[in-house]
């Protein structure tokens, strides 16, 4: 019920919710003022036992369904037996109970209670419903008045109010999410730069397999020793290492084929087996 109410209000305010907060709050206030005034006028002349339109519809529907049910008295004026052609139920008017439990659970007389009322000559069952289904209760719900707030120039503005900034709206970009495990190579400003095939062949000559006998620290030291001698003008050595490192691992062809522009994807070999740190100091020693 709460979800349905929220959805109804959300649909009602679909044109006003994009307005500034002060205008939106004034729109809500005017809406409540209109609703409260209309409902007070609707229910102001209602009788003491008059049910709401929704509850009246429920009672009338149950009256039609129970028109041919068979009622037998157990204790006249208090206890009755009702056969609804499927089951036999017992109605107690003193304790306001029925064995079908609809009367207790909903607060509106069930078909068995209505059949008993017809049997004893009572044509109006509204007094058997609970009080919150009556129009007098609805009228008291809207008895409070909603007043206008006046012009903004007449408002009293207290000192020391905190300025509330609008929220930071970070919308998700369209398309497939980017790979968060990629090491992005910074842009190289040198024109016509490319890795020579001889360097790639050098890296693939002693690849790391990720076996138990392979020492990842030895491989890193070998890689740093080889790449430290490679020099390109205006190209940092760290960028060259980032570009060559995947070729020193088994499966480098697959890594190179899946490589996104200007990035290096770390495959399962590097993550799950080798667990390497790419740039170790030259004097770092293998753990014992």
Secondary structure, DSSP 8 states (H G I E B T S, - for coil): -HHHHHHHHHHHTTTTTTS-HHHHHHHHHHHHHHHHHHHHHHHTT--TT-B-HHHHHHHHHHHHHTTT-EEEEEETTTEEEEE-SS-EEEEETTTTEETT-HHHHHSS--HHHHHHHHHTT----GGGS-GGGBHHHHHHHT-S-------GGGS---SS-------------SSS---TTEEE-----STT----HHHHHHHHTT-B---TT--HHHHHHHHHHHHTT--BTTB-HHHHHHHHHGGGBTTHHHHHHH--TTEEE--HIIIIII---S---TT-----
